[in-house]
Structures are given as structure tokens and as C-alpha cells.
Amino acid sequence: KQDRSVVPALEKIARSSPSLFGRFHAMWTLEGLGALDAALVRQQMEDGNPKMRVQAIRVSETLYKAGDRSWVADYRRLSKDPDVDVVIQSMLTMNVLKVPELTATIQAAQAANQARGVQEIGRQILTPPTMMFGRPGTNPFSAEELATMQRGDGIYKELCFSCHGDDGRGAPVPGAAAGAIMAPAFVGNLRVTGHPDYAVKSILHGMSGPIEGRTYAGGVMVPMGSNTDEWVAAAASYIRNTFGNSAPFVSASDVARVRAATKGRTANWTFEELVASVPAVLPADVSWKATASHNTAAAAQAFNFATWNAGVPQTAGMWFQVELPQTAAIAEIQFESTRSGGGRGAGAAPPTSGYPREFVVEVSTDGTTWTRAASGSGSGPSTAIRFAPVQARFVKITQTGSPDGAPSWSIQRLRIYRPGV
């Protein structure tokens, strides 16, 4: 609930609770509140219990990502810790953050500690697997996605890097104190990887003023709406799918939709305006009820990283329904569908996805009287269904086609959005 009045109590628990796991949870709750104190985290890095030192290393990554590069010295020191788990965590953290002189530090840790875990993790860091745009594999993208990423990479290296940094963590301000960066980091940025309209609107119209209460040295992000829809889509898709991020790609039609809806805007967005204008996800919890025409016992798995799967090929009439605890204004549904099948090697068939081939979306406030909100067809692993804002407590997605060869329908990470302002 982001109630920061509990911060002092949490800090006390983190420092002195007799429960080790209580201290873990208190520190991570502070992280979730955006209230981590560097002195507190460094105190826990000196704790007598190595499990606490490990948690302190992990949680400090948030502060590093926010621009405080002074943590590198702490990671290097802890890479010489007497506890093997602490050494391994410091190595993993340095690798994730790609700190300066990573190779030399890992080699020094291996030379000083012959533990099998230190040696093996060090070897994997020093000889990493083939990666493309931060993802494992020689080509983890479809042909269309790869073309988008390549174009976005060119845009980023030409324009964006000067403020957001080569590594997406924000370019340091020359001569300024540790942590001062030109612009917000893209790494782990939940705004960037959330609803695509956030990235699209900020690129089209620019931003000015503090962001989440922080002022950046770069000042104003200039509007770039004079570029084509394809250009904006490539830039947005790139930052949402590199630097360790993973999110559905933005299409040119997404940009065209946002451009039309904001065509009268001439000013930069402020952070508060932009956040309010973007559809916000309704938080799913145990009060949400999911049912389905097939495999209804597993329907609740559609709300998380597990998966609901119909278990049979797609046919007209199969449905999936969500009942909310109370009526709410909604305007969008998003979900992912798992890939399956496909072969290996040149000429092999690509994997297919269990996205809905044809569908209608109906809504109801009582579960009896239904209104059609949208219809359409899926086209890939990510499905986004947008419609005019409507009051609803029940949402039903029904398959309307009987496609030949389509795999079983699947839903993962289903999100329902309320409309933006």
C-alpha cells in the first residue's frame, strides 16, 4: 500500500529483530517502499550471519541501479568474504550489474577461494553463453522482432545513450557525486516494461520535471513525435526488451493509436500527468475468481507465471471468465500464451503459440446480462485487447473460431487494466 509511516519500525526490525527471516522481510519491504537507507544496508553487509550479508548484497542492487556506483567497492570487498555463499552472491551481483573490472575481480576471487562453487560460478561468468540484446541464444527473437530490435539498437546508440547510458543505467554526471545520473535507468524500470503507452507517450511528447520525486541532470527529454510510428515503436520495443528487460513489443499501430488520442498535446508530460494518463493494472489477488469451459480447476493459474491451458485444441465456444470482487471501470486485457512444438535445426518449423485465434470479449455487472466489449484475433505470444471504458464485474473471453492445427489455448499473466485519465 506504499504506507511509508512504517519505515522506522521496519528499520528497527531489520537491525535488531531476533528473527533472521523477519530481518530479511523488513529490509525487502523497505526496498519495495523505495525507502532503503544505504547506511542500513552496509550495516547488514557486516552482519555476523552470512545469510544476512547475502540479502544485503542482493538488496543493494536496487541502489546501484538507481545510480549509486559506490557499491562496487563493497562488492569487491565481499568477494573476499570467508563465507562461500557471500563470495558467490557478490560475484553474481557484480556480473548482473556489469561493474567495472569485473573480470579481474572474479579472477582474484577464484585465486583466493578454491571452493567448488566459487570456481564454477566464476567460470560461467568469465565464459558466458552466447547472448543477443541481453537474452541467451544466437537469436531468441522472431524475424520481425529481430528487425525491430536492430533498428531500436541503432536509435538508442545514436540518441538515447548520452543520457540513459550505454548500459541503460543512466549516464553518470561528469564531476558530480556518486549516484548522480543524467536520466532515469531503464534497467528494471517497471514503468518502461509496464503498459506500453508509458514509453510511447514519453517518446512522442517528451518529459520534464522530477520523476518519482527525483530531479535528473539531463533536464528535459525532448519530444520525438516527428518520427514515424515505426521509428517510435522500434525505440520503445528496444528499451522494453534489452538491459535485462522483457515485455511485449510495441507495434506501429500502438503508436498510431496513442498519437491520435494525444494529437492536441503540445507540452511535455510531467511524470504525474503521464502516470495518470496510462491505463493502470488492477492488482489480482485471491478474491479474483477464474472459471473456464475447459480445465477450470487450473483457471486461477492464469493470473501468475504458471499457466492455464485448455488441454484440447482450440474450438469455437470455449471460454475463460474472471469474476472481480466488485464492479470496476476497465478498458483493456493483456495476457501471454505459451509457445510449444517446433523443431531444431535449419528448415525446422517454428514453435506455435496458444494465443486465441479468434475471440469476443463480453462484460457484465451481474453475471447474467452481458455486453460485447470487443472482438478480434490474436497474432502472437502476447495478446492485448483494448475497448471503450466500461463498468464490469465479470469478464468473459470466448473463442469464436475453429482453426485447423491451432494448439491448445493458454493464458499466463492475465492483467485487467482500468482506464487512464
DOLUMRO-937355 format. One record per residue (C-alpha): x negated, y, z negated. Coordinates in nm, 2 decimals. Example, Ala and Ser with C-alpha at 12.3 -4.5 7.8 and 13.67 -1.06 7.14 Angstrom:
! DOLUMRO-937355
<site px="-1.23" py="-0.45" pz="-0.78"/>
<site px="-1.37" py="-0.11" pz="-0.71"/>
! end
This chain:
! DOLUMRO-937355
<site px="0.00" py="0.00" pz="0.00"/>
<site px="-0.31" py="0.23" pz="0.00"/>
<site px="-0.24" py="0.35" pz="-0.35"/>
<site px="-0.58" py="0.50" pz="-0.44"/>
<site px="-0.48" py="0.56" pz="-0.81"/>
<site px="-0.60" py="0.21" pz="-0.88"/>
<site px="-0.96" py="0.28" pz="-0.77"/>
<site px="-1.11" py="0.35" pz="-1.12"/>
<site px="-0.96" py="0.03" pz="-1.25"/>
<site px="-1.09" py="-0.17" pz="-0.96"/>
<site px="-1.44" py="-0.03" pz="-1.00"/>
<site px="-1.43" py="-0.13" pz="-1.37"/>
<site px="-1.33" py="-0.48" pz="-1.27"/>
<site px="-1.60" py="-0.51" pz="-1.01"/>
<site px="-1.86" py="-0.40" pz="-1.26"/>
<site px="-1.77" py="-0.59" pz="-1.57"/>
<site px="-1.49" py="-0.84" pz="-1.54"/>
<site px="-1.57" py="-1.19" pz="-1.69"/>
<site px="-1.41" py="-1.34" pz="-1.38"/>
<site px="-1.66" py="-1.36" pz="-1.09"/>
<site px="-1.38" py="-1.41" pz="-0.83"/>
<site px="-1.19" py="-1.11" pz="-0.99"/>
<site px="-1.50" py="-0.90" pz="-0.92"/>
<site px="-1.51" py="-1.03" pz="-0.56"/>
<site px="-1.14" py="-0.93" pz="-0.51"/>
<site px="-1.18" py="-0.59" pz="-0.67"/>
<site px="-1.47" py="-0.50" pz="-0.45"/>
<site px="-1.30" py="-0.61" pz="-0.13"/>
<site px="-0.98" py="-0.42" pz="-0.24"/>
<site px="-1.19" py="-0.11" pz="-0.27"/>
<site px="-1.32" py="-0.18" pz="0.08"/>
<site px="-0.96" py="-0.21" pz="0.20"/>
<site px="-0.87" py="0.12" pz="0.04"/>
<site px="-1.16" py="0.29" pz="0.20"/>
<site px="-1.30" py="0.37" pz="-0.15"/>
<site px="-1.62" py="0.18" pz="-0.15"/>
<site px="-1.89" py="0.35" pz="-0.35"/>
<site px="-2.25" py="0.29" pz="-0.23"/>
<site px="-2.39" py="0.30" pz="-0.58"/>
<site px="-2.14" py="0.04" pz="-0.69"/>
<site px="-2.23" py="-0.19" pz="-0.40"/>
<site px="-2.60" py="-0.15" pz="-0.46"/>
<site px="-2.54" py="-0.24" pz="-0.83"/>
<site px="-2.38" py="-0.56" pz="-0.72"/>
<site px="-2.67" py="-0.64" pz="-0.49"/>
<site px="-2.88" py="-0.65" pz="-0.81"/>
<site px="-2.64" py="-0.88" pz="-1.00"/>
<site px="-2.78" py="-1.19" pz="-1.17"/>
<site px="-2.53" py="-1.41" pz="-0.99"/>
<site px="-2.64" py="-1.48" pz="-0.63"/>
<site px="-2.28" py="-1.52" pz="-0.52"/>
<site px="-2.21" py="-1.16" pz="-0.62"/>
<site px="-2.52" py="-1.05" pz="-0.43"/>
<site px="-2.39" py="-1.23" pz="-0.12"/>
<site px="-2.05" py="-1.05" pz="-0.15"/>
<site px="-2.22" py="-0.71" pz="-0.19"/>
<site px="-2.42" py="-0.77" pz="0.13"/>
<site px="-2.11" py="-0.86" pz="0.32"/>
<site px="-1.90" py="-0.56" pz="0.19"/>
<site px="-2.18" py="-0.32" pz="0.26"/>
<site px="-2.14" py="-0.38" pz="0.63"/>
<site px="-1.84" py="-0.15" pz="0.63"/>
<site px="-2.06" py="0.13" pz="0.50"/>
<site px="-2.32" py="0.06" pz="0.76"/>
<site px="-2.06" py="0.06" pz="1.04"/>
<site px="-1.94" py="0.40" pz="0.91"/>
<site px="-2.29" py="0.54" pz="0.99"/>
<site px="-2.50" py="0.49" pz="0.68"/>
<site px="-2.82" py="0.33" pz="0.81"/>
<site px="-2.99" py="0.34" pz="0.48"/>
<site px="-2.86" py="-0.01" pz="0.41"/>
<site px="-3.13" py="-0.15" pz="0.64"/>
<site px="-3.38" py="-0.12" pz="0.35"/>
<site px="-3.15" py="-0.32" pz="0.12"/>
<site px="-3.10" py="-0.60" pz="0.38"/>
<site px="-3.48" py="-0.63" pz="0.43"/>
<site px="-3.54" py="-0.65" pz="0.06"/>
<site px="-3.27" py="-0.91" pz="0.01"/>
<site px="-3.42" py="-1.12" pz="0.30"/>
<site px="-3.69" py="-1.20" pz="0.04"/>
<site px="-3.45" py="-1.29" pz="-0.24"/>
<site px="-3.53" py="-1.61" pz="-0.44"/>
<site px="-3.18" py="-1.75" pz="-0.36"/>
<site px="-3.15" py="-1.91" pz="-0.02"/>
<site px="-2.78" py="-1.81" pz="0.03"/>
<site px="-2.87" py="-1.45" pz="-0.03"/>
<site px="-3.15" py="-1.47" pz="0.22"/>
<site px="-2.92" py="-1.63" pz="0.48"/>
<site px="-2.65" py="-1.37" pz="0.43"/>
<site px="-2.90" py="-1.09" pz="0.47"/>
<site px="-3.02" py="-1.24" pz="0.79"/>
<site px="-2.66" py="-1.29" pz="0.92"/>
<site px="-2.57" py="-0.93" pz="0.83"/>
<site px="-2.88" py="-0.79" pz="1.00"/>
<site px="-2.80" py="-0.99" pz="1.31"/>
<site px="-2.44" py="-0.88" pz="1.33"/>
<site px="-2.54" py="-0.51" pz="1.28"/>
<site px="-2.84" py="-0.54" pz="1.52"/>
<site px="-3.06" py="-0.35" pz="1.28"/>
<site px="-3.40" py="-0.21" pz="1.39"/>
<site px="-3.69" py="-0.45" pz="1.38"/>
<site px="-3.46" py="-0.75" pz="1.34"/>
<site px="-3.70" py="-1.00" pz="1.50"/>
<site px="-3.99" py="-0.91" pz="1.28"/>
<site px="-3.78" py="-0.92" pz="0.96"/>
<site px="-3.63" py="-1.26" pz="1.05"/>
<site px="-3.98" py="-1.40" pz="1.12"/>
<site px="-4.11" py="-1.26" pz="0.79"/>
<site px="-3.82" py="-1.43" pz="0.60"/>
<site px="-3.89" py="-1.76" pz="0.77"/>
<site px="-4.26" py="-1.74" pz="0.69"/>
<site px="-4.18" py="-1.67" pz="0.32"/>
<site px="-3.90" py="-1.92" pz="0.27"/>
<site px="-3.92" py="-2.28" pz="0.41"/>
<site px="-3.56" py="-2.37" pz="0.31"/>
<site px="-3.39" py="-2.56" pz="0.60"/>
<site px="-3.10" py="-2.31" pz="0.61"/>
<site px="-3.33" py="-2.01" pz="0.64"/>
<site px="-3.53" py="-2.18" pz="0.92"/>
<site px="-3.23" py="-2.29" pz="1.12"/>
<site px="-3.03" py="-1.97" pz="1.09"/>
<site px="-3.35" py="-1.77" pz="1.18"/>
<site px="-3.40" py="-1.99" pz="1.48"/>
<site px="-3.04" py="-1.94" pz="1.60"/>
<site px="-3.08" py="-1.56" pz="1.56"/>
<site px="-3.41" py="-1.54" pz="1.74"/>
<site px="-3.29" py="-1.77" pz="2.03"/>
<site px="-2.93" py="-1.67" pz="2.07"/>
<site px="-2.68" py="-1.82" pz="2.32"/>
<site px="-2.61" py="-1.65" pz="2.65"/>
<site px="-2.37" py="-1.36" pz="2.59"/>
<site px="-2.17" py="-1.13" pz="2.82"/>
<site px="-2.04" py="-0.80" pz="2.68"/>
<site px="-2.08" py="-0.94" pz="2.33"/>
<site px="-1.90" py="-1.27" pz="2.40"/>
<site px="-2.06" py="-1.61" pz="2.42"/>
<site px="-2.09" py="-1.77" pz="2.76"/>
<site px="-2.21" py="-1.67" pz="3.11"/>
<site px="-1.87" py="-1.54" pz="3.20"/>
<site px="-1.59" py="-1.56" pz="2.94"/>
<site px="-1.36" py="-1.34" pz="3.15"/>
<site px="-1.14" py="-1.39" pz="3.45"/>
<site px="-1.25" py="-1.24" pz="3.78"/>
<site px="-1.01" py="-0.94" pz="3.73"/>
<site px="-1.12" py="-0.89" pz="3.36"/>
<site px="-1.49" py="-0.90" pz="3.46"/>
<site px="-1.44" py="-0.64" pz="3.73"/>
<site px="-1.27" py="-0.42" pz="3.47"/>
<site px="-1.55" py="-0.47" pz="3.21"/>
<site px="-1.82" py="-0.39" pz="3.47"/>
<site px="-1.65" py="-0.07" pz="3.56"/>
<site px="-1.59" py="0.02" pz="3.20"/>
<site px="-1.96" py="-0.05" pz="3.12"/>
<site px="-2.06" py="0.20" pz="3.38"/>
<site px="-1.83" py="0.46" pz="3.24"/>
<site px="-1.95" py="0.41" pz="2.89"/>
<site px="-2.32" py="0.43" pz="2.98"/>
<site px="-2.26" py="0.74" pz="3.18"/>
<site px="-2.04" py="0.94" pz="2.94"/>
<site px="-1.94" py="0.78" pz="2.61"/>
<site px="-2.28" py="0.66" pz="2.47"/>
<site px="-2.40" py="1.01" pz="2.39"/>
<site px="-2.15" py="1.05" pz="2.11"/>
<site px="-2.04" py="0.69" pz="2.03"/>
<site px="-2.39" py="0.54" pz="2.05"/>
<site px="-2.54" py="0.26" pz="2.27"/>
<site px="-2.42" py="0.01" pz="2.01"/>
<site px="-2.07" py="0.16" pz="1.96"/>
<site px="-2.15" py="0.25" pz="1.60"/>
<site px="-2.17" py="0.63" pz="1.66"/>
<site px="-2.48" py="0.81" pz="1.78"/>
<site px="-2.69" py="0.94" pz="1.48"/>
<site px="-2.71" py="1.32" pz="1.45"/>
<site px="-3.08" py="1.42" pz="1.50"/>
<site px="-3.23" py="1.56" pz="1.18"/>
<site px="-2.92" py="1.50" pz="0.97"/>
<site px="-2.88" py="1.29" pz="0.66"/>
<site px="-2.82" py="0.92" pz="0.68"/>
<site px="-2.47" py="0.83" pz="0.79"/>
<site px="-2.41" py="1.15" pz="1.00"/>
<site px="-2.29" py="1.04" pz="1.34"/>
<site px="-2.16" py="1.23" pz="1.64"/>
<site px="-1.83" py="1.04" pz="1.69"/>
<site px="-1.64" py="0.75" pz="1.53"/>
<site px="-1.77" py="0.40" pz="1.57"/>
<site px="-1.58" py="0.16" pz="1.79"/>
<site px="-1.72" py="-0.15" pz="1.61"/>
<site px="-1.44" py="-0.30" pz="1.40"/>
<site px="-1.22" py="0.00" pz="1.47"/>
<site px="-0.86" py="-0.12" pz="1.41"/>
<site px="-0.72" py="0.19" pz="1.58"/>
<site px="-0.90" py="0.11" pz="1.90"/>
<site px="-0.81" py="-0.26" pz="1.90"/>
<site px="-0.46" py="-0.20" pz="1.79"/>
<site px="-0.18" py="-0.06" pz="2.01"/>
<site px="-0.33" py="0.03" pz="2.35"/>
<site px="-0.16" py="0.37" pz="2.36"/>
<site px="-0.40" py="0.50" pz="2.09"/>
<site px="-0.71" py="0.45" pz="2.32"/>
<site px="-0.52" py="0.56" pz="2.63"/>
<site px="-0.38" py="0.88" pz="2.48"/>
<site px="-0.71" py="0.98" pz="2.33"/>
<site px="-0.88" py="0.94" pz="2.67"/>
<site px="-0.61" py="1.12" pz="2.86"/>
<site px="-0.58" py="1.42" pz="2.64"/>
<site px="-0.89" py="1.42" pz="2.41"/>
<site px="-0.90" py="1.47" pz="2.03"/>
<site px="-1.01" py="1.75" pz="1.79"/>
<site px="-1.03" py="1.79" pz="1.42"/>
<site px="-1.11" py="1.54" pz="1.14"/>
<site px="-1.04" py="1.17" pz="1.19"/>
<site px="-0.92" py="0.99" pz="0.88"/>
<site px="-1.04" py="1.28" pz="0.68"/>
<site px="-1.39" py="1.28" pz="0.83"/>
<site px="-1.54" py="1.55" pz="1.05"/>
<site px="-1.79" py="1.44" pz="1.32"/>
<site px="-2.08" py="1.64" pz="1.46"/>
<site px="-1.96" py="1.58" pz="1.82"/>
<site px="-1.66" py="1.81" pz="1.75"/>
<site px="-1.40" py="1.78" pz="2.03"/>
<site px="-1.35" py="1.48" pz="2.25"/>
<site px="-1.28" py="1.63" pz="2.59"/>
<site px="-0.97" py="1.51" pz="2.79"/>
<site px="-1.04" py="1.29" pz="3.08"/>
<site px="-0.69" py="1.27" pz="3.23"/>
<site px="-0.81" py="1.40" pz="3.56"/>
<site px="-0.95" py="1.05" pz="3.63"/>
<site px="-0.73" py="0.78" pz="3.79"/>
<site px="-0.52" py="0.53" pz="3.60"/>
<site px="-0.76" py="0.25" pz="3.69"/>
<site px="-1.05" py="0.45" pz="3.55"/>
<site px="-0.88" py="0.52" pz="3.22"/>
<site px="-0.77" py="0.15" pz="3.20"/>
<site px="-1.13" py="0.03" pz="3.25"/>
<site px="-1.27" py="0.27" pz="2.99"/>
<site px="-1.00" py="0.17" pz="2.73"/>
<site px="-1.03" py="-0.20" pz="2.81"/>
<site px="-1.41" py="-0.19" pz="2.77"/>
<site px="-1.42" py="-0.04" pz="2.42"/>
<site px="-1.14" py="-0.28" pz="2.31"/>
<site px="-1.34" py="-0.58" pz="2.43"/>
<site px="-1.71" py="-0.52" pz="2.36"/>
<site px="-1.91" py="-0.43" pz="2.04"/>
<site px="-1.76" py="-0.74" pz="1.88"/>
<site px="-1.40" py="-0.62" pz="1.96"/>
<site px="-1.14" py="-0.84" pz="2.12"/>
<site px="-0.80" py="-0.71" pz="2.23"/>
<site px="-0.56" py="-0.73" pz="2.52"/>
<site px="-0.68" py="-0.55" pz="2.83"/>
<site px="-0.52" py="-0.22" pz="2.93"/>
<site px="-0.36" py="-0.21" pz="3.27"/>
<site px="-0.33" py="0.08" pz="3.52"/>
<site px="0.05" py="0.06" pz="3.47"/>
<site px="0.00" py="0.10" pz="3.09"/>
<site px="-0.19" py="0.43" pz="3.17"/>
<site px="0.07" py="0.54" pz="3.42"/>
<site px="0.35" py="0.48" pz="3.16"/>
<site px="0.16" py="0.69" pz="2.89"/>
<site px="0.07" py="0.96" pz="3.14"/>
<site px="0.43" py="1.00" pz="3.25"/>
<site px="0.55" py="1.01" pz="2.89"/>
<site px="0.30" py="1.28" pz="2.79"/>
<site px="0.28" py="1.48" pz="3.11"/>
<site px="0.39" py="1.80" pz="2.94"/>
<site px="0.10" py="1.79" pz="2.69"/>
<site px="-0.18" py="2.04" pz="2.73"/>
<site px="-0.35" py="2.03" pz="2.39"/>
<site px="-0.59" py="1.78" pz="2.24"/>
<site px="-0.44" py="1.54" pz="2.00"/>
<site px="-0.51" py="1.57" pz="1.63"/>
<site px="-0.57" py="1.24" pz="1.45"/>
<site px="-0.24" py="1.28" pz="1.26"/>
<site px="-0.04" py="1.36" pz="1.57"/>
<site px="-0.19" py="1.07" pz="1.77"/>
<site px="-0.13" py="0.81" pz="1.50"/>
<site px="0.23" py="0.92" pz="1.45"/>
<site px="0.29" py="0.91" pz="1.83"/>
<site px="0.17" py="0.55" pz="1.87"/>
<site px="0.40" py="0.26" pz="1.81"/>
<site px="0.32" py="0.10" pz="1.47"/>
<site px="0.34" py="-0.27" pz="1.39"/>
<site px="0.59" py="-0.39" pz="1.14"/>
<site px="0.40" py="-0.59" pz="0.88"/>
<site px="0.51" py="-0.95" pz="0.89"/>
<site px="0.55" py="-1.13" pz="0.56"/>
<site px="0.72" py="-1.43" pz="0.41"/>
<site px="1.06" py="-1.25" pz="0.43"/>
<site px="1.05" py="-1.29" pz="0.81"/>
<site px="1.24" py="-1.59" pz="0.93"/>
<site px="1.15" py="-1.77" pz="1.26"/>
<site px="1.36" py="-2.03" pz="1.43"/>
<site px="1.33" py="-2.18" pz="1.78"/>
<site px="1.52" py="-2.42" pz="2.01"/>
<site px="1.21" py="-2.65" pz="2.00"/>
<site px="0.97" py="-2.73" pz="1.72"/>
<site px="1.14" py="-2.49" pz="1.48"/>
<site px="0.95" py="-2.64" pz="1.18"/>
<site px="0.64" py="-2.47" pz="1.31"/>
<site px="0.80" py="-2.15" pz="1.42"/>
<site px="0.66" py="-1.94" pz="1.13"/>
<site px="0.31" py="-2.01" pz="1.27"/>
<site px="0.38" py="-1.76" pz="1.54"/>
<site px="0.31" py="-1.47" pz="1.30"/>
<site px="-0.06" py="-1.55" pz="1.25"/>
<site px="-0.37" py="-1.71" pz="1.41"/>
<site px="-0.20" py="-2.05" pz="1.40"/>
<site px="0.03" py="-2.12" pz="1.69"/>
<site px="0.39" py="-2.21" pz="1.75"/>
<site px="0.42" py="-2.44" pz="2.05"/>
<site px="0.75" py="-2.57" pz="2.20"/>
<site px="0.58" py="-2.90" pz="2.27"/>
<site px="0.75" py="-2.96" pz="2.60"/>
<site px="0.72" py="-2.79" pz="2.95"/>
<site px="0.90" py="-2.46" pz="2.99"/>
<site px="1.27" py="-2.48" pz="3.08"/>
<site px="1.55" py="-2.23" pz="3.12"/>
<site px="1.74" py="-2.18" pz="2.79"/>
<site px="1.46" py="-2.25" pz="2.54"/>
<site px="1.44" py="-1.96" pz="2.29"/>
<site px="1.24" py="-1.82" pz="1.99"/>
<site px="1.41" py="-1.60" pz="1.73"/>
<site px="1.29" py="-1.37" pz="1.45"/>
<site px="1.51" py="-1.25" pz="1.17"/>
<site px="1.38" py="-0.94" pz="0.98"/>
<site px="1.47" py="-0.88" pz="0.61"/>
<site px="1.66" py="-0.57" pz="0.71"/>
<site px="1.76" py="-0.37" pz="1.02"/>
<site px="1.48" py="-0.16" pz="1.16"/>
<site px="1.41" py="0.05" pz="1.47"/>
<site px="1.20" py="-0.15" pz="1.71"/>
<site px="1.06" py="-0.08" pz="2.06"/>
<site px="0.81" py="-0.34" pz="2.15"/>
<site px="0.70" py="-0.70" pz="2.11"/>
<site px="0.35" py="-0.84" pz="2.16"/>
<site px="0.20" py="-1.19" pz="2.13"/>
<site px="-0.07" py="-1.41" pz="2.27"/>
<site px="-0.03" py="-1.75" pz="2.42"/>
<site px="-0.30" py="-2.03" pz="2.41"/>
<site px="-0.49" py="-2.15" pz="2.72"/>
<site px="-0.50" py="-2.52" pz="2.80"/>
<site px="-0.62" py="-2.75" pz="3.07"/>
<site px="-0.86" py="-2.66" pz="3.34"/>
<site px="-1.18" py="-2.84" pz="3.44"/>
<site px="-1.55" py="-2.78" pz="3.42"/>
<site px="-1.80" py="-2.70" pz="3.70"/>
<site px="-1.78" py="-2.53" pz="4.04"/>
<site px="-1.44" py="-2.56" pz="4.20"/>
<site px="-1.26" py="-2.68" pz="3.89"/>
<site px="-0.91" py="-2.55" pz="3.82"/>
<site px="-0.89" py="-2.26" pz="3.57"/>
<site px="-0.71" py="-2.32" pz="3.24"/>
<site px="-0.35" py="-2.22" pz="3.23"/>
<site px="-0.18" py="-2.02" pz="2.95"/>
<site px="0.15" py="-2.10" pz="2.78"/>
<site px="0.29" py="-1.75" pz="2.84"/>
<site px="0.66" py="-1.72" pz="2.92"/>
<site px="0.71" py="-1.72" pz="3.30"/>
<site px="1.05" py="-1.55" pz="3.29"/>
<site px="1.24" py="-1.42" pz="2.99"/>
<site px="1.50" py="-1.19" pz="2.84"/>
<site px="1.49" py="-1.02" pz="2.50"/>
<site px="1.81" py="-0.98" pz="2.31"/>
<site px="1.86" py="-0.80" pz="1.98"/>
<site px="2.13" py="-0.80" pz="1.71"/>
<site px="2.21" py="-0.64" pz="1.38"/>
<site px="2.42" py="-0.93" pz="1.25"/>
<site px="2.31" py="-1.24" pz="1.44"/>
<site px="2.65" py="-1.26" pz="1.62"/>
<site px="2.68" py="-0.97" pz="1.86"/>
<site px="2.38" py="-0.95" pz="2.10"/>
<site px="2.25" py="-0.68" pz="2.33"/>
<site px="1.99" py="-0.73" pz="2.61"/>
<site px="1.69" py="-0.51" pz="2.54"/>
<site px="1.45" py="-0.62" pz="2.81"/>
<site px="1.38" py="-0.88" pz="3.08"/>
<site px="1.07" py="-0.97" pz="3.27"/>
<site px="0.80" py="-1.22" pz="3.33"/>
<site px="0.46" py="-1.29" pz="3.16"/>
<site px="0.14" py="-1.29" pz="3.36"/>
<site px="-0.14" py="-1.39" pz="3.13"/>
<site px="-0.25" py="-1.48" pz="2.78"/>
<site px="-0.13" py="-1.15" pz="2.63"/>
<site px="0.24" py="-1.05" pz="2.67"/>
<site px="0.37" py="-0.70" pz="2.58"/>
<site px="0.74" py="-0.64" pz="2.61"/>
<site px="0.85" py="-0.28" pz="2.58"/>
<site px="1.20" py="-0.14" pz="2.57"/>
<site px="1.40" py="0.17" pz="2.46"/>
<site px="1.41" py="0.20" pz="2.08"/>
<site px="1.69" py="0.00" pz="1.93"/>
<site px="1.81" py="-0.09" pz="1.58"/>
<site px="1.78" py="-0.46" pz="1.52"/>
<site px="1.75" py="-0.73" pz="1.25"/>
<site px="1.75" py="-1.03" pz="1.49"/>
<site px="1.52" py="-1.05" pz="1.79"/>
<site px="1.55" py="-1.34" pz="2.04"/>
<site px="1.33" py="-1.42" pz="2.34"/>
<site px="1.49" py="-1.67" pz="2.58"/>
<site px="1.32" py="-1.84" pz="2.88"/>
<site px="1.53" py="-1.79" pz="3.19"/>
<site px="1.33" py="-1.98" pz="3.45"/>
<site px="1.23" py="-2.34" pz="3.51"/>
<site px="0.88" py="-2.30" pz="3.66"/>
<site px="0.71" py="-2.61" pz="3.81"/>
<site px="0.39" py="-2.70" pz="3.64"/>
<site px="0.41" py="-2.44" pz="3.36"/>
<site px="0.27" py="-2.57" pz="3.03"/>
<site px="0.45" py="-2.56" pz="2.70"/>
<site px="0.54" py="-2.22" pz="2.58"/>
<site px="0.33" py="-2.10" pz="2.29"/>
<site px="0.32" py="-1.79" pz="2.07"/>
<site px="0.04" py="-1.67" pz="1.85"/>
<site px="0.00" py="-1.34" pz="1.65"/>
<site px="0.35" py="-1.22" pz="1.73"/>
<site px="0.39" py="-0.84" pz="1.64"/>
<site px="0.70" py="-0.63" pz="1.65"/>
<site px="0.65" py="-0.25" pz="1.67"/>
<site px="0.86" py="0.04" pz="1.56"/>
<site px="0.86" py="0.34" pz="1.80"/>
<site px="0.61" py="0.62" pz="1.77"/>
<site px="0.72" py="0.98" pz="1.72"/>
! end
